[in-house]
């Protein structure tokens, strides 16, 4: 389930002309603009109506496990208050068919009311057959109240060389990277993430601020030595074979204690064809009653 932040002064729509400024970042700018439009509609019509509009037919939300987002939000007729948010980072695949945005969120009873909480979200966008962008996956974590305002939007250009391979070759290399990661995670999940990550990796853990870049991730996960296994839920790769996401459930052993939760991972291929982890989110599930 998503909760997001939207600051009135910061959520001015990105001019459509900005999409032509740099072909390499046009996809990232477009989905960031759509994310802002989504937030505007949430304020105007409520989060359920906005989500029904923007989710793909098979788009995934978490409540708390994976559910069909459009159906879930259509059922939330009793949803209280307003969710407001702001994208601060966006990336789009070289083929312009897959990308993701992330940023802080904030729930309020009303637009002028005090905040009820804070957090960060991750939204994965997928271009549909009709050419429209829709939400393929949406997930969020909670974190403490920020001490500073959110930064300006950052857009990252894809590595053109990474998007020139055949998808079959890209999948073969991805399977190798994922197999190595899964094997390492069975011994030490923190080390597995650190060893597989890019320098600009983002790691999300509930009740904590996101760790951005590898140095911060080392601090966050340096003591996370649990043994983790995964149950895949779904995945998708860009047609250019340079961006991939997966989600599902995890089980993590800490001594005699076993933790269960949901995960979302995003991988990006570099110019050498190597797959590296660019975003990792884990969210603990409540104990079964």
N, C-alpha and C positions, 0 to 999 in steps of 0.2 A: 504494500500500500504506500502511496506516495504522499509526502507532505513537502511543500516547497516554499521559497521566499521570493517576495516581489516588493521592491522598494519603488515607490511611485516615481521618484526622480530618475531612478536608474533604469526603469523599464520602458524607456522610449523605444519604439520599434526601430530596428536597424533599417536604414534606407535601402530599398530594393536595388538602387544603383550600386550599392556597395558590393553586391555579388559579382560585379564585373571587374572589380579592382585587381583581383588576383585569381587567375583560373585555378591555381593550386589550392586555394582556401575557399573556393566558392561554395562547395558542399557544406563545409563547417559553418560558414556564415549563414547559409540558408536554413540549416536546422536550428541554429541558435535563434534566428529570427522567428521560426515557427514555434520554438519553445517559449519565446516571449509572448507570441500571439495566444498560445495555449494558456499561459498565465493570465493574460488579459481576459480571456473568455471565462476562466475560472472565477475571476473577481466579478465579472458581469452577470454570469448565469449560474455560478456554483460549480464546485469541483466535479460532481457526478455528471452534469450535462456536458461540461468541457471534455471530460475524459471519454465519454461515449462518442463524442465528435472526433477526437484525435487518435484513439486506439485503433489499431488494425483489428480485423475480425478475429485473428488468432493471437493478438498481442497479450503479453503476460504481465499480470500484477501479482503482488504477494500479500496474502491476507490470512494468516501469516505465510502459508506455503503458496506455491504457484497456482494461480487461478486464471481463467480467461478474463482479461481486464475489462473489456466492453460489457460483458454480462455482470461482472462484479459491480462496476460503477452504476450500471442501470438499476441495480437492486438497492443502491444506497440512497433511497429517497429521504431518509431521515438524517442524512449527513449534516452535522451542525457546523456553523461558522464558515470561515473562508480560509483557503490555502493560497498563499502568495509565495512567489519564488523568483529566482534570477539565475540564468545560466552564466557561469564564469569561465567555462572551458568547453570547447567543441572541436571535434575531429571528424572528418569524413574520408571514406575510402577513395582511392584513386578513380574508380569507375563511377562514383557518385551515386551508389545504390545503398550504402550502409554507413551509419555514423552514430556518434553519441554525444550527449551534452551532460553537464553536471554542474551543480551549484548548491547554494544554501536555500532552505525552505523555512517557512514560519507560519504556523496556524494562528488565527485570530477569531474571536467571536464575531467581529465585524471589522470593516476596513479601518476604523479609527479607534479600535479597542486594543488593550494591551496584548502582547504576545502570550500564547499558551505553551510555547515550546520552540525548539530550534533543531535543525538537522541539516543533512545534505542528501541529495538525490542523485541517481544515475538513470538517465533515459536513453534507450537505444532506439534509433530511428531507422526504418527500412522503407525504401521506395517501392510502391506497389506497381502492379502491372499497368494501371491507368496513369502512372507518372506522379501520383500524389505521395507525399511522405506521411507515414503513419507510425505510431508507437509500437515497436516490437516487444519492448520490455521496459518496465518501470519499477524502481525499487528505491527505498530510502532508509537512512539510519537517523537516530537521534544523537545530538551532541549538546554540550553546555552552551550557554549564551555567549555569542561572540563578543570580543572586546573591541573589535575594529570593524568598520564597514567592509563589505565584500569587495574584492579587487575588480578591475575592469575585465571585460571579456577577453580571453585568450583563445585564438584559433591556431591550430597546428596543421601545417600542410602535409599531405601524405608523401611518402617516398616514391617517386615515379618509378624508379627501377624495381621497387618491390612489387609493383602492380603489373609487370610485364610477363610474368610466368604463367604457364598453364595451371588451371585450378587443380588438376590432378597432381601436379608436382608440388603445389602449395600444400595440398592435403597430406601428401606423403611426409613432408617435412614437419607439418603440424603434429601429425601422429607421433613422430619421434620426440618432439619437444614435450608433448603432453604425457607420453609414456615415461620419459625421464622425470618429469615433474611429479607424476603420481607415485612413482617408486620412491622418490625423495620424501614426499609428503607422508608416506607410511612410517617414516622414521622421525622426521622433524619438519612440521609444516612451516614454521617460521623461516628456517634455512632454505626450504624448497622455494618459497616465494622470493626471498632475497636473491637467490642464485639464478632465478628465471626472469627477473625483472629488468626493465629498462631504467635508465637514469631518471626519467621523468614519470616513473610509476606513481600511481595513486592507490592507497590502501584505505579501506573503510571498515571500521569496527563500531558496533553500536555503543552509544554512550561516550564516544571519544571523537575529537576532531579528526578529519581525514589527515593521513600522513601523505605529503606530496614531495616527491623526489626521493631517491634511494637513501640518502643520509637520514632523512626523517623516518623512513620505513625501517631502517636498521634499529633505530631507537625504539620504535613501537613494537617490533617483532623479535627483538634480540633475545627476549626471555620466553618466547612462545615456542615451546618444544613438544607440543602435543603430536600424537600420531593420528593422521587424518586419512580417511577414505571417502570416496565420493559415489553418489548415485546420480547419474546424469538425468536431466530433465528435458533439455532441448538445446539446440545450437544453430548457428548460421554463419556462413562465410561469405564475404563480398565476392562478386563475380570476378574481380581482379586478383583475388587470392592474397590480399594484403591486410584484411581485418576479419576478426572472428570473435564471436562471443559464445559463451555457454552458461547454463544455469542448472541448478539441481539442489540436492540435499547433501549434507556432509555429516559425518560422525567423527568426533575427535576424542581420543583417549588421553586423559591426564591421570596417570597412575591408575587408581581403581574407579575413577570418575569418567563417565562418558557424556559428552556434550553433543547435542544434535542441533542442526540449523540449516539455513539455506545459504547458497553461495552464488555469486555472479562473477565471472572472469572474462576479461577482454584481452585478446592477444593481437599483436601487430607484427607484421613481417618487415624486416629491415632490407636494405639494398642487397645484402648477401643472401637473402632468402631465409634467414634465421628468424624463427618466431620467438618473440619476447613478450612477457606479461606486462601490460600497461595499466591494468586496473584489476584490483581484487577486492571483493566485498564479501564479508561473512556476517551473518546475523543469527544469533542464537534463538532457537525456538523455545517457547515456554514448555515446562514439563507436561507430559500427558497426564490428564486427571484420571 
